[in-house]
Structure formats: C-alpha cells, structure tokens
Amino acid sequence: MSRGLKNCNPGNIRQSKSRYKGEVRPSRDPAFKQFESLAWGYRAIFMLLHTYRTRHNLRTLAEMIARWAPPTENRTDAYIRAVARSTGIAPDEPLDTLDRKTMEPIAAAISRVENGIPADRREVERGWELFEKP
C-alpha cells in the first residue's frame, strides 16, 4: 500500500502549519499529513485546491498542479499531462473549484498520480460532501 493511502492522504499533502478537519494530530508520519479516513483526505485536496484559487489566484489546472507538485520535487509537466488526460480538462482551462463535476475527477486523477492506482470514487464523493459542509 502506498504511503498516501496508508496515511489516508491520497494527495500526499505535506506537513505544514495549515490544519484540516479530519486531520490526525500529531501525525505519525514526519513528512506528510494523516487523516482519519480517505474521505477526509479527499476533502483536504478540495480545500487546498480551492485555497490555491482564492488566496493565490491560481486559476488553471497547470498553475495549480505546478504549486501542488513543484518541479524541484516532481516531473511537473508529466503530472499536469496525466491529470489533464485523465480528466479531459485542458491544462490552461480556468477551473471552478466549487464545481463538483470538475473537481471530483481532478482529485481522483491527483490520487492516481500520487498513489499509482485508481481512486475509490465513493471516497472522492464522500470527500466532496465533507467539503460542501460549512
């Protein structure tokens, strides 16, 4: 099982000062966050991507993935191509991070790139439902 799935962190979100609902604290992983369930991990993906849009003015898939998976640590161009191919969303297409039909496939594609296996779509859907709750 991949590290991301063991941590219920399908996006492999790194440790930071940011705190998320459903986060296990303290994390037993020194580098990556842990969540109570995969659904909470998917919610964190949705939250972080929405933050990229609202706080950092990142509007496109390419801009968001470049921040998510920077070239210093990843093959960012290949990551962007994989997510674009999987979702059918062009890299330079503006995203509505509050649109479920747009964001669920993106989170699933990120999970696949990060963990090497298809996302459990039910968990992605549960994550969106947690994201929608205030």
Disulfide bonds with the S-S distance in Angstrom:
none
